[in-house]
């Protein structure tokens, strides 16, 4: 098994959709965000109004898409789903907006990847419930002003810093999702195990939950692979032994570090602890800068293995312990 199973973005949509909660009651974690959303939804329904526009931010795999689906369900609203890269031109967005009905929800994943032109086209739709469509071009060009029903835009982003200030200001509700605690992840795994009809022992759930980087998407991937191991090499039950064997096959150590994580720390060590630029690190491991910055670095920084400085990435004292170099003086966090 490749360690790519830990971080790959090419997940099976059918598998993920099967495990997505459909109600707030089935969504462990993110307690504050759920409390807030429940209040906003109850108030909007009490007034028979659409929700304010919502921006959900946070690292990948924490449940932004799932929450958008739950919000639509709780509002009793039809949901339209797209992504930033799919909306290349204003015409793409115009066709989507004119298909919306009153109170519908438009969910745009990776909203930070909208082009500036498309983003600005959204401004009037979000504020004035209208868009201007330009017909023809040159001497015969004319603009048609179209009213659109009041709708709710839900945007999901892993890079909220890339959103322009005017765009961000048009969202009335801003919620940031954070990493999950092991007890919350164990609850997620138990629920997923029930859906997948796999027997999950408490010690197996705890082991998978403690090493999945605080991320439900990774936890469910681990469970899926553990189910395979239990079926082929065990008695069908995901216990501690099966969990450990699965994680060994995936290249995930006791600290939750993947093979790629360790390679990144090794590169910093070979450069005397840094600083090393992100581009250099990406080229060294044959991965994209975006993947390193969004998938690997948040965990390594949060756990204290590396630090980001204005001049580049540096190996932290805990990182030196991982690479096992006891002869060097630990790099300063800088």
Long-range contacts (C-beta under 8 A, 24 or more apart in sequence): 1-225, 1-249, 1-250, 1-251, 2-250, 2-251, 3-250, 3-251, 3-252, 3-258, 3-259, 3-260, 5-221, 5-225, 5-250, 6-218, 6-221, 6-250, 6-251, 6-252, 6-258, 6-260, 7-218, 7-258, 7-260, 7-291, 7-295, 7-296, 9-60, 9-291, 11-217, 11-221, 15-220, 15-224, 16-217, 16-220, 18-195, 19-191, 19-192, 19-195, 19-196, 19-220, 20-65, 20-66, 20-69, 21-66, 21-70, 21-191, 22-69, 22-70, 22-73, 23-70, 23-73, 23-74, 24-70, 24-74, 26-191, 27-63, 27-66, 27-67, 27-70, 28-180, 28-184, 28-185, 28-187, 28-188, 28-191, 29-63, 29-180, 29-181, 29-184, 29-185, 29-188, 29-216, 30-62, 30-63, 30-67, 30-177, 30-178, 30-180, 33-67, 33-175, 33-176, 33-177, 36-173, 36-175, 37-67, 37-71, 37-173, 37-175, 40-173, 41-71, 41-74, 41-75, 44-75, 45-75, 45-76, 49-150, 50-75, 50-77, 50-102, 50-103, 50-150, 50-151, 50-152, 51-75, 51-105, 51-152, 51-173, 52-152, 52-171, 52-172, 52-173, 53-126, 53-152, 53-153, 53-154, 53-155, 53-170, 53-171, 53-172, 53-173, 54-152, 54-153, 54-154, 54-155, 54-171, 54-172, 54-173, 54-174, 54-175, 55-111, 55-154, 55-155, 55-157, 55-160, 55-163, 55-168, 55-171, 55-173, 55-174, 55-175, 56-154, 56-155, 56-156, 56-157, 56-175, 56-176, 56-177, 57-156, 57-157, 57-158, 57-160, 57-174, 57-175, 57-176, 57-177, 58-158, 58-176, 58-177, 58-178, 59-158, 59-177, 59-179, 59-215, 59-294, 59-298, 60-158, 60-215, 60-217, 60-294, 60-295, 61-215, 61-216, 61-217, 61-218, 62-177, 62-178, 62-179, 62-180, 62-215, 62-216, 62-217, 63-177, 63-216, 64-109, 64-156, 64-177, 65-107, 65-109, 65-156, 67-177, 68-105, 68-107, 68-154, 68-156, 69-107, 71-105, 71-154, 72-105, 72-107, 75-103, 75-105, 75-152, 77-103, 77-104, 77-105, 77-152, 78-104, 78-105, 79-104, 79-105, 79-106, 79-107, 80-104, 80-105, 80-106, 80-107, 81-107, 81-109, 82-106, 82-107, 82-108, 82-109, 83-108, 83-109, 83-110, 83-113, 84-108, 84-109, 84-110, 84-111, 84-112, 84-113, 84-114, 85-110, 85-113, 87-114, 87-115, 87-118, 88-115, 88-118, 89-115, 89-117, 89-118, 90-117, 90-118, 90-121, 92-118, 93-118, 93-121, 93-122, 93-125, 94-121, 94-131, 94-133, 97-125, 97-131, 97-148, 97-151, 98-131, 98-146, 98-148, 100-148, 100-149, 100-151, 101-149, 101-151, 102-149, 102-150, 102-151, 103-149, 103-150, 103-151, 103-152, 104-149, 104-151, 104-152, 105-151, 105-152, 105-153, 105-154, 106-151, 106-152, 106-153, 106-154, 107-154, 107-155, 107-156, 108-153, 108-154, 108-155, 108-156, 109-156, 110-156, 110-157, 110-158, 111-155, 111-156, 111-157, 111-163, 112-157, 112-158, 112-159, 112-160, 112-162, 112-163, 116-164, 119-164, 119-167, 122-153, 122-167, 122-170, 123-166, 123-167, 123-170, 126-153, 126-170, 127-170, 158-294, 159-294, 179-213, 179-214, 179-215, 179-302, 180-214, 180-215, 180-216, 181-214, 182-206, 182-209, 182-210, 183-209, 185-209, 185-212, 185-214, 185-216, 185-219, 188-216, 188-219, 188-220, 189-219, 189-220, 189-223, 192-219, 192-220, 192-223, 193-223, 193-238, 196-223, 196-224, 196-227, 198-223, 198-227, 198-230, 198-236, 198-238, 199-230, 199-236, 199-237, 199-238, 200-237, 200-238, 201-237, 201-238, 201-239, 201-240, 203-239, 203-240, 203-243, 204-237, 204-238, 204-239, 204-240, 204-242, 204-243, 205-238, 207-240, 207-243, 207-244, 207-247, 208-238, 208-243, 208-246, 208-247, 210-256, 211-247, 211-252, 211-253, 211-254, 211-255, 211-256, 212-256, 213-256, 213-299, 214-299, 214-302, 222-246, 222-247, 222-250, 222-252, 225-249, 225-250, 255-303, 255-322, 256-299, 256-303, 257-305, 257-322, 258-296, 260-285, 260-287, 260-296, 261-296, 261-299, 261-300, 261-305, 262-322, 262-323, 264-292, 264-296, 264-300, 264-306, 265-300, 265-305, 265-306, 265-315, 265-319, 265-322, 265-323, 266-323, 268-306, 268-313, 268-314, 268-315, 268-319, 268-331, 269-315, 269-319, 269-320, 269-323, 269-325, 272-328, 272-331, 273-314, 273-315, 273-320, 273-328, 273-330, 273-331, 274-306, 274-309, 274-312, 274-313, 274-314, 274-315, 274-331, 275-309, 275-311, 275-312, 275-313, 275-314, 275-334, 276-312, 276-313, 276-314, 277-312, 277-313, 278-312, 278-313, 280-312, 281-313, 307-333, 307-334, 309-333, 309-334
